[in-house]
C-alpha cells in the first residue's frame, strides 16, 4: 500500500466542488412571458465541440421556469471588469429586479432565440435545451448552441472563475503553444 502524503488533509466532501469548478462564470439570459432576465451561473460543463453545454440550475431560481418553459437561453461570458456586477446579479431575483436596467447592461436581439444577447460580454452563445433527462434528479439541462457571437475588439479579454467559496480567479497571462498542437496544426 502506498504511503500517505503528509501534506494531504481530509477535505469536506460537500465542498469538493470548490476545486472542480472549471469554466468561466457565465451570465444566462432568458426571455419568458414578455420579460428578459439574467442569472449568474458557475455550475456548468462543456460537453463537446458542437458546442454542447451542461447547465445546472434549480427550481428556486427565477430563470429555471423560463428555461423549462421556453427551452432556450443565451449563455454569455462576461469580462473580468464586470465581476462585481455579475456577483450582484447572482444575489437578486429577476422576479423583482430588471437586471439589465439595474446593472447597466444592454440586451441585444439574438438571431435564433428570444433571449437577448448581453452586449458587454466577450462571447455569447444562443442555445436550445436538447436534453432534459437529468433535470428532475440533478437540475441539469443539456444545451446545444445554435448561434455564436463575440466582441472582436474587447477592452478586457480576461474572464473569471468561481472557486465556490466567494472567491474568484481572474484569467492571467495567455501562453501560445500552437506549435506543439501537431495533430491540429493545419486547423489553426
N, C-alpha and C positions, 0 to 999 in steps of 0.2 A: 504494500500500500504506500502511495506517495506521502511524503512528509508534508504536514500542514505548513503553509506560508505564515510566518509570524506577523506579517503586515495585514493579512486578511482578517476582517472583523465581520461578525454577523450583521446583516442589514435587514430592516423590517420589510417583509415581503409586500406589504400593502403600499410601500413607497418605491418599489423596484422600478416602476415606470419612469422615475426621475433619471435613470441612467439609460433608458431605452428610447427616450424622445429623439426622433430622428430629423425630420424635415423642419422647414421654417414654420413659424407661427403663421396662420392663414386668417384671412377675413372671408367669411362665407356670406354671399349676398343672395337673398331670396326675394321673391315677389309673390304675394299671395293676397287674394281678396282686396286688390287695389292698393296694397301697402308694400313698400320696399323695406328691407331690413338688413342689418349687418350683424354678424356674430363672429367672435374670436374663437379659433379652434387650434389646438396644438396636438390633438389626438387624431392622427391620420397616417395613412401608409400608401406609398407608391406601389402599385400592383402590376405595372407593366409599362411598356413603351408606347402603347396605343394612343393616348395615355389613359390609364385606368387608375382610379384612386379609391382607397377605402377611407371613409369618414365616420367618426364616432361622435354622435350627439344624442342626448336623451330627451324623453318627453317633458322634462322640466324646462327645456329651452323653448322659447317662443318660435325659433326657426325650425324646430323639429316638425311641428304641424305643417308649416309651409312646405318643407321638403317632402313630407309624407304625401300631402295632398296635391302639390304641383308636380312633383317628380323631377324638379330641375333647380339648378342654382348656378352661381358663379363662384369659383374658387380664386381668390386673389392673394398674391404675395406682396405684403406691404414692405416698404423700405425701413431701414433702422431708424430713420428720423421720425417715423410715426409710432415708435414703440410705446410711448406713454398713452397716446390716443387709443391704440389698439388694446392696451390693457384696460383702459376706461370703457371702451366699447364692450369688453367682456364682463364688466362689472355692473351693467344695467340691462334692463329688458326692453326689447323692441315693442313689447306690449304697451309700454308707457312713454317711450322715447323715440323720436325720429332721429336715428343715429347719424344719418348723412348730414342733417342740419346741425345737430348738437355738436358734432365733432369736425365740422367744416370740410367734409369730404364731398366729392362731386360724382353723382351717378351718371353713367353714360349708357345709351341704348346698346344692348347686345344684339348680335346677329341672329342667333338660333334659339335663345331662351328669353323669357320675360324678365328674369332677374337682371338688375343693372350691373355693368362693369363698374369698377372703382377707379376713377381717373388717376388718382395719386399712387396707385400700386405699380410695382415693377412688372408683374406678369399677371394675366387673368386668363382663366380657363372656363369657358362655358361648358356646363355639364348636365347630363341627364342621369337619373338613377336607373341603373340597368339590372340591379340585383338587390332584393330586399330580404333574402333568406335569413340573414343574420340580424335583422332589425329587432325582432321580438326578443331574442335571447341576449344579444350583445349591443343593441343600439348602433349597429354597424351597417352603413349604406355603402354599396359599391357604385361608383360614379364613372361614367365614360365621358371623356372630353369630346365636344362636338365643334368647338372653335377656340383658337388660342390667340392671345394678344400680348404685346409687350410695349414698354416705353423704350424707343430706340436711343434716347439721349437722357437717361435719368440723372438727376442731381446726385443721388445717393444710391449706389448699386448694392449696398450691403443689406442682407436680410437678417433676421434674428430667430433664435431658437429658445424655446422654453425649457428650462431644466425641470420644472414641475414643482418647485418649492418657492415660487415667487421671484426667482432669479432668471436671468436671460443671458444668452451668449450671442454677441453680435459678430457676424462674419468678419474675418480679417483679411489677411494677405491672400491674393489669388496666385496659385502656383501652376504654371503651364507645363504639363508633361505630355503634350500631344505627340511628341516624337517617340514616346515609349508605347503608344497605343498602336502597336503593329497590326493587330487584327483589323482595325478600323481606319488605318492610315489614309486610305483613299476616300473615306467618307467625311473627313474633317475639312 
